[in-house]
Amino acid sequence: MMNSLTSPELTMLFMGVVLSLGTALVWMVYELEQGARQPAKIRRDPPQIG
């Protein structure tokens, strides 16, 4: 038979989910900012003359 979670256990579970989602959101924003700061690395060789 399944045991139901008590109120403190549900609270800790909810806090863990919120903390995980918050961490993922902050990490995503950080990565997007890092990508926006650095220009795209497109390597083009200068035309060879001669």
Secondary structure, 3 states (H helix, E strand, C coil): CCCCCCHHHHHHHHHHHHHHHHHHHHHHHHHHHHHHHCCCCCCCCCCCCC
